[in-house]
Amino acid sequence: MRIFFPLVFVALLLVWSWLLVKPEPVPESLLGDGFGFDRETLHFVLAKSLHLSVYAFFAVFGGLLPDSARGRRWVWGGLVLHGILSEIAQMIGAAHFDTQRHGCVRDMLIDAAGIAVGAGVVLHPRISALRLGRLRPRERARHEVLELPPPE
């Protein structure tokens, strides 16, 4: 089981990497009629929200994998590097291929903000206590009532 979650993390990161460089970022069918919004604005908001939330997810998932603070810093640093490299790949793709993609510094900053949000979730005292098995008796009882898996 110890190897399963890191493999899932890497597999999901590979899928996300492919989605970041594929030519059509958001399929037009997903936007529909725009839901009463300008299609361009809706596309922008969806794309940037996706950047933020996916990198926050990866920061939480990846931040819970290592047992040490040093390991978490490596994971989070790797995610920042991944965000930068994916934007560079989009810039290169836009220069050489007919694509709707373009890399930009704003997306790198949004990715980093998502990673910061995810890191904040992992470093929150209650989450840290759960992860480290340092719950107070009352919190441990609540944890058991909710039938959550015991902290390792």
trRosetta pair geometry for C-beta under 8 A, 3 or more apart (Angstrom, degrees):
i j d omega theta_ij theta_ji phi_ij phi_ji
1 4 5.2 -45 -150 15 43 123
1 5 7.5 33 167 -15 69 94
2 5 7.7 -61 -168 27 25 97
3 6 6.1 -64 -158 46 45 107
3 7 6.0 45 151 -23 76 111
4 7 5.9 -66 -155 38 27 110
4 8 6.4 26 153 -19 67 106
5 8 5.5 -49 -143 35 36 113
5 9 6.3 43 154 -23 65 102
5 61 8.0 -156 -180 -177 102 92
5 65 6.0 -171 118 -109 116 97
6 9 5.4 -50 -148 34 35 117
6 10 6.4 32 155 -16 67 104
6 65 5.8 101 -82 -153 82 138
7 10 5.8 -53 -146 38 32 108
7 11 6.2 34 154 -20 65 107
8 11 5.6 -54 -145 37 31 112
8 12 6.3 28 157 -16 65 106
9 12 6.1 -60 -150 38 25 107
9 13 6.3 24 153 -18 63 110
9 58 7.6 108 -157 -144 91 79
9 61 5.7 172 -108 135 100 115
9 62 5.7 116 -155 -87 137 77
9 65 6.3 -38 -38 -63 158 146
10 13 5.6 -56 -145 38 31 113
10 14 6.4 35 154 -22 65 103
11 14 5.8 -53 -151 33 30 112
11 15 6.7 31 151 -17 63 103
12 15 5.6 -51 -150 35 36 112
12 16 6.3 36 151 -18 67 106
12 58 7.5 -169 110 -98 117 94
12 61 7.7 -4 66 107 150 165
13 16 5.6 -52 -145 39 33 113
13 17 6.3 41 151 -26 64 103
13 58 6.5 90 -91 -127 94 129
13 82 7.0 -73 -166 -140 115 158
14 17 5.5 -48 -147 31 32 116
14 18 6.6 33 154 -18 63 102
15 18 5.8 -55 -154 35 32 110
15 19 6.4 30 150 -17 65 107
16 19 5.6 -55 -147 38 33 112
16 20 6.4 38 153 -25 65 105
16 54 6.0 155 -131 171 131 135
16 58 7.4 -76 11 -64 170 134
17 20 5.8 -56 -152 31 30 114
17 21 6.9 1 160 2 63 108
17 82 7.2 -93 -90 -165 101 109
17 86 6.4 -136 -133 -98 69 113
18 21 6.5 -76 -151 46 29 92
18 22 6.2 42 156 -44 69 102
19 22 5.9 -38 -137 11 31 115
19 25 7.9 81 166 -141 76 62
20 86 4.4 -19 139 -167 152 128
20 89 7.4 81 116 75 106 124
20 90 6.9 -90 156 -58 87 112
21 86 6.8 -127 -53 -153 92 81
21 89 5.1 -48 -99 128 123 126
21 90 6.3 -140 -110 -76 69 70
21 93 6.1 158 -160 -44 90 154
21 101 7.0 44 -145 -127 42 172
22 25 7.3 146 78 -87 83 43
22 101 8.0 147 83 -52 36 133
23 93 7.7 -150 -96 167 66 130
23 97 7.1 -101 -102 128 107 128
23 98 7.8 30 -146 99 128 61
23 99 4.3 -125 -137 -125 80 93
23 100 6.4 89 164 20 68 81
23 101 6.5 -118 -141 -11 37 108
24 27 6.3 64 132 -88 122 58
24 99 7.9 -135 -56 -155 46 75
24 100 5.7 56 -115 26 53 129
25 47 6.2 35 138 -117 135 120
25 100 6.1 -119 4 96 92 113
25 101 6.2 125 -49 -87 107 82
26 30 5.8 -105 177 61 87 133
26 31 6.8 80 137 -48 117 102
26 43 5.8 178 65 -144 147 88
26 46 6.1 93 -119 101 153 127
26 47 5.9 -105 -37 -74 129 96
27 30 4.8 101 72 -8 85 102
27 31 7.9 -158 101 -5 54 83
28 31 5.8 -54 -161 30 45 112
29 32 7.4 35 176 -67 41 53
30 46 7.8 157 125 168 122 162
31 34 6.3 12 163 -81 97 54
31 39 5.7 67 164 -146 141 94
31 42 6.0 121 -144 107 102 127
31 43 6.2 -22 -96 -75 135 86
31 46 7.7 -139 -95 7 85 157
32 35 6.5 70 76 -44 121 79
34 37 5.1 -139 166 66 91 62
34 38 6.6 -76 -164 166 137 6
34 39 4.5 -89 -94 -74 114 71
34 42 5.4 -178 -148 -2 72 151
35 42 6.7 132 41 -116 101 145
37 41 5.5 -113 164 81 109 112
37 42 4.4 126 93 -60 126 106
38 41 4.2 73 72 11 101 110
38 42 6.7 -177 84 -11 49 86
39 42 5.6 -57 -144 39 31 112
39 43 6.1 35 156 -23 66 106
40 43 5.7 -52 -148 34 29 113
40 44 6.4 30 153 -19 63 106
41 44 5.7 -55 -149 36 31 112
41 45 6.3 27 156 -16 67 108
42 45 5.9 -56 -144 39 29 108
42 46 6.1 28 158 -17 65 110
43 46 6.0 -59 -146 39 25 109
43 47 6.2 22 159 -18 63 111
44 47 6.0 -61 -147 37 25 108
44 48 6.2 12 163 -9 64 112
45 48 6.3 -61 -141 43 26 102
45 49 5.9 26 160 -19 64 113
46 49 5.9 -59 -142 39 25 110
46 50 6.2 28 157 -23 62 109
47 50 5.7 -57 -151 33 27 113
47 51 6.7 31 151 -21 62 102
48 51 5.5 -44 -150 30 37 115
48 52 6.5 34 153 -15 65 104
48 107 7.6 -127 -112 -106 77 74
48 110 5.6 -110 -157 -137 87 160
49 52 5.8 -56 -149 39 32 109
49 53 6.0 19 160 -10 68 113
50 53 6.1 -60 -136 44 27 102
50 54 5.8 22 168 -16 66 113
51 54 6.5 -63 -142 38 18 103
51 55 6.4 6 166 -6 59 113
51 107 5.8 -127 -129 -152 160 84
51 110 4.7 55 109 118 131 123
51 111 5.7 -80 175 -72 104 70
51 114 6.5 -150 134 -27 65 143
52 55 6.5 -70 -151 42 21 101
52 56 6.2 22 155 -20 63 112
52 110 5.4 -83 -67 176 84 94
52 111 7.7 -131 -88 -89 43 30
52 113 6.1 -31 -123 91 98 104
52 114 4.2 179 -157 -76 46 106
52 117 7.3 49 180 17 92 144
53 56 5.5 -53 -144 37 32 114
53 57 6.3 38 154 -23 65 103
53 114 6.6 -101 -30 -130 13 122
54 57 5.5 -49 -150 33 33 115
54 58 6.5 31 152 -15 65 104
54 114 6.9 15 64 175 51 158
55 58 5.5 -49 -143 39 37 111
55 59 6.2 41 154 -23 65 104
55 79 6.3 129 -154 170 92 121
55 83 6.4 24 -107 -78 139 123
55 110 7.8 137 24 126 141 69
55 111 4.7 146 -68 -154 162 66
55 112 7.8 -46 147 -45 154 14
55 113 8.0 92 85 70 133 55
55 114 3.2 100 76 97 105 131
55 115 5.1 -61 157 -51 110 73
55 118 6.9 -133 131 -9 62 133
56 59 5.6 -54 -147 35 31 113
56 60 6.5 28 154 -16 64 103
56 114 4.2 -105 -41 -171 75 82
56 115 7.1 -136 -86 -69 45 23
56 117 4.5 -30 -113 84 116 113
56 118 4.1 169 -159 -54 52 96
56 121 7.4 81 -177 -1 97 133
57 60 6.0 -58 -151 37 30 106
57 61 6.0 21 157 -12 67 112
57 118 6.8 -97 -3 -99 11 130
58 61 5.7 -55 -135 45 31 107
58 62 5.5 22 166 -9 68 116
58 79 5.6 155 117 -121 122 132
58 115 7.5 -39 81 -100 96 80
58 118 6.8 -45 70 -109 51 176
59 62 6.1 -54 -128 49 22 104
59 63 5.6 25 163 -24 59 117
59 75 7.8 136 -135 124 52 105
59 76 6.0 49 -133 -110 94 89
59 79 6.0 -146 -80 73 78 173
59 114 6.8 170 -6 132 127 73
59 115 4.4 148 -76 -142 134 56
59 116 7.7 -76 -143 0 171 15
59 117 7.2 125 62 73 146 62
59 118 2.5 126 79 90 115 138
59 119 5.2 -75 173 -43 127 67
59 121 7.7 115 104 39 103 106
59 122 7.1 -127 141 -12 83 124
60 63 5.8 -59 -137 39 21 111
60 64 6.5 17 162 -18 60 108
60 118 4.4 -116 -37 -155 71 97
60 121 5.2 -21 -98 82 109 132
60 122 5.8 178 -126 -55 58 97
61 64 6.3 -65 -155 33 24 105
61 65 7.2 34 148 -35 59 102
62 65 5.7 -44 -157 10 39 119
62 72 7.8 128 127 -137 80 64
62 75 4.0 177 154 175 113 131
62 76 7.2 160 103 -64 123 56
62 78 7.8 -136 -177 67 153 113
62 79 6.5 173 49 -52 161 126
62 118 8.0 53 44 142 91 139
63 66 7.8 -62 -158 36 33 88
63 72 4.9 48 -141 -141 74 106
63 75 6.1 -171 -77 87 50 138
63 76 6.6 36 -82 -59 98 101
63 118 6.4 166 -4 143 133 98
63 119 6.0 163 -88 -109 150 58
63 121 7.9 135 65 76 147 86
63 122 3.7 -78 125 -77 141 167
63 123 7.9 -79 177 -38 143 74
64 122 6.2 -144 -59 -122 73 112
64 131 6.2 -137 -134 -116 86 126
65 71 7.5 -119 97 143 82 122
65 75 6.7 135 51 -86 115 153
66 70 7.7 -109 148 79 146 59
66 71 2.6 -157 -178 121 157 135
66 72 5.4 -147 61 -51 118 61
66 74 7.4 87 -39 49 162 106
66 75 6.3 -163 -4 -24 120 125
67 71 6.6 61 45 30 47 148
68 71 4.5 102 61 2 85 101
68 72 7.1 -148 98 -3 50 83
69 72 5.6 -53 -151 36 36 112
69 73 6.4 40 150 -21 67 103
70 73 5.7 -52 -151 33 32 112
70 74 6.7 34 150 -19 63 103
71 74 5.6 -53 -152 33 34 113
71 75 6.5 34 151 -19 66 102
72 75 5.6 -52 -149 35 36 112
72 76 6.2 29 156 -13 68 107
72 119 7.6 121 162 -130 114 93
72 122 6.8 -178 -147 128 137 148
73 76 5.9 -57 -143 43 30 107
73 77 6.0 32 157 -19 65 110
74 77 5.7 -54 -141 40 27 111
74 78 6.2 32 156 -22 62 107
75 78 5.7 -58 -152 36 28 113
75 79 6.5 28 151 -20 63 104
76 79 5.6 -50 -149 33 35 113
76 80 6.7 38 151 -19 64 99
76 115 5.7 125 -155 178 89 116
76 118 8.0 -179 -111 88 101 108
76 119 5.5 39 -110 -82 143 123
77 80 5.6 -50 -151 33 35 112
77 81 6.4 35 150 -16 65 105
78 81 5.5 -54 -148 39 34 113
78 82 6.2 41 149 -25 66 103
79 82 5.3 -46 -145 32 35 117
79 83 6.6 39 153 -20 63 99
79 111 7.7 -160 151 164 88 103
79 115 5.1 158 107 -108 128 128
80 83 5.7 -51 -154 32 33 113
80 84 6.6 31 150 -16 64 105
80 111 7.3 138 -126 120 50 106
80 112 5.7 45 -122 -103 97 88
80 115 6.0 -103 -68 34 79 172
81 84 5.7 -54 -149 37 34 111
81 85 6.1 29 156 -15 68 109
82 85 5.9 -58 -141 42 28 107
82 86 6.1 29 158 -22 64 107
82 111 8.0 -144 90 176 80 141
83 86 5.9 -54 -144 34 26 110
83 87 6.7 23 157 -15 61 106
83 107 7.5 -162 -176 133 97 82
83 108 5.5 126 136 -135 106 62
83 111 3.2 157 -136 129 142 156
83 112 6.4 -158 78 -50 161 67
83 115 7.4 -111 -24 -30 141 128
84 87 6.0 -62 -157 36 30 107
84 88 6.5 28 149 -18 66 107
84 108 5.5 50 -95 -129 63 120
84 111 8.0 -151 -43 76 51 145
85 88 5.4 -52 -146 37 36 113
85 89 6.3 41 153 -22 67 102
86 89 5.5 -49 -147 35 33 114
86 90 6.6 37 150 -20 63 102
86 103 7.7 168 118 -113 55 109
86 111 7.9 145 53 -88 123 159
87 90 5.5 -49 -150 34 35 113
87 91 6.6 40 149 -22 64 100
87 103 3.7 115 177 -154 69 107
87 104 6.6 -109 -155 39 120 31
87 105 7.6 111 164 -82 157 30
87 107 5.5 161 -97 83 120 117
87 108 5.2 -67 -9 -62 159 95
87 111 7.9 -134 -38 -4 116 143
88 91 5.5 -50 -151 32 35 114
88 92 6.5 34 151 -17 66 104
88 103 6.0 105 -69 -145 17 171
89 92 5.7 -53 -147 38 33 110
89 93 6.2 35 152 -20 65 108
89 103 7.2 129 58 -69 44 131
90 93 5.5 -53 -144 39 32 114
90 94 6.2 33 156 -21 65 105
90 101 4.5 -121 -151 159 98 116
90 102 6.0 89 146 158 109 9
90 103 3.7 141 76 -59 101 85
91 94 5.9 -55 -147 35 28 110
91 95 6.5 26 154 -20 62 108
91 102 6.9 50 -96 -166 56 57
91 103 3.6 -64 -43 34 85 124
92 95 5.8 -58 -151 35 31 111
92 96 6.4 -4 162 6 66 115
92 103 7.9 33 2 -8 60 134
93 96 6.5 -78 -142 50 26 90
93 97 5.3 -38 -174 37 70 115
93 99 5.3 -8 143 28 105 159
93 101 5.5 14 93 80 127 130
94 97 7.3 -65 -98 57 16 73
94 99 5.7 -107 -95 66 58 107
94 101 5.6 -131 -65 94 96 75
94 102 4.7 59 -83 -100 160 67
94 103 7.0 -146 5 3 127 76
103 107 6.9 -114 -158 49 56 133
104 107 5.2 99 67 4 80 99
104 108 7.5 -141 105 -3 48 86
105 108 5.3 -52 -155 34 43 116
105 109 6.4 42 149 -19 71 103
106 109 5.8 -56 -152 37 32 110
106 110 6.4 33 150 -19 66 105
107 110 5.4 -50 -143 37 36 113
107 111 6.2 42 153 -22 66 102
108 111 5.7 -51 -150 34 30 114
108 112 6.4 29 151 -17 63 106
109 112 5.6 -52 -146 38 34 111
109 113 6.3 38 152 -22 65 103
110 113 5.5 -50 -147 34 32 113
110 114 6.6 36 151 -20 63 102
111 114 5.7 -54 -154 34 32 113
111 115 6.5 31 149 -18 65 104
112 115 5.5 -51 -148 36 35 113
112 116 6.4 39 151 -21 66 103
113 116 5.5 -51 -148 35 34 114
113 117 6.5 37 151 -21 65 101
114 117 5.6 -50 -149 33 33 112
114 118 6.4 30 153 -14 65 106
115 118 5.7 -55 -148 40 32 111
115 119 6.1 34 153 -20 66 107
116 119 5.6 -52 -142 38 30 112
116 120 6.3 36 154 -23 63 105
117 120 5.7 -55 -152 34 29 114
117 121 6.7 33 150 -21 63 101
118 121 5.6 -49 -152 30 35 113
118 122 6.6 30 152 -14 66 104
119 122 5.7 -55 -149 39 35 109
119 123 6.0 20 157 -8 69 114
120 123 5.9 -63 -136 48 28 102
120 124 6.5 54 155 -51 62 87
121 124 5.8 -30 -158 -7 31 117
121 127 6.2 78 159 -29 63 169
122 127 6.0 -127 -144 120 27 138
122 128 7.4 79 156 -72 55 78
122 131 7.6 34 -162 -38 78 156
123 127 7.4 39 52 71 12 116
123 128 6.3 19 -155 -58 34 119
124 127 4.5 72 66 15 95 109
124 128 6.6 -171 82 -11 43 89
125 128 5.6 -59 -142 40 29 112
125 129 6.2 30 159 -22 66 105
126 129 5.7 -51 -147 34 30 111
126 130 6.5 31 153 -18 63 105
126 139 7.7 -150 -143 -145 94 147
127 130 5.6 -54 -150 36 33 112
127 131 6.2 32 153 -19 66 108
128 131 5.6 -55 -144 39 31 111
128 132 6.0 11 162 -3 67 113
128 134 7.9 -14 123 48 75 117
129 132 6.1 -65 -137 49 26 97
129 133 8.0 -107 171 64 54 12
129 134 4.5 -99 -147 78 76 87
129 135 5.4 112 145 -80 108 55
129 136 7.9 -13 177 -14 147 71
129 139 7.3 30 119 109 136 157
130 133 7.8 31 -180 -68 25 30
130 135 6.3 45 -92 -66 56 108
130 143 7.3 166 -122 -108 101 138
130 151 5.2 -172 174 -81 54 129
131 151 6.2 -178 -134 -147 9 119
132 151 6.9 7 66 160 21 140
133 150 7.7 40 -115 162 98 87
133 151 4.1 -171 -82 101 67 117
133 152 6.8 -106 -53 88 116 23
135 139 4.2 -131 -171 96 103 111
135 140 4.3 140 103 -66 123 79
135 143 6.1 -37 -153 -14 173 144
135 151 6.9 148 -17 5 111 137
136 139 4.8 82 54 15 77 105
136 140 6.8 -144 91 -11 34 90
137 140 5.5 -56 -143 35 29 113
137 141 6.4 31 157 -21 65 103
138 141 5.8 -52 -151 32 31 111
138 142 6.6 30 151 -16 63 105
139 142 5.6 -52 -148 38 36 112
139 143 6.2 43 150 -25 66 105
140 143 5.4 -51 -149 34 32 118
140 144 6.5 31 152 -18 64 104
141 144 5.8 -55 -151 36 32 109
141 145 6.4 35 151 -22 65 104
142 145 5.6 -51 -147 33 33 114
142 146 6.5 27 156 -13 64 106
143 146 6.2 -61 -152 40 27 106
143 148 5.2 -77 -170 53 77 118
143 150 7.6 95 134 -111 125 55
143 151 7.9 -34 -180 -22 158 95
144 147 7.2 31 179 -79 39 38
144 148 7.7 -93 -82 42 23 75
144 150 7.9 16 -88 -85 82 87
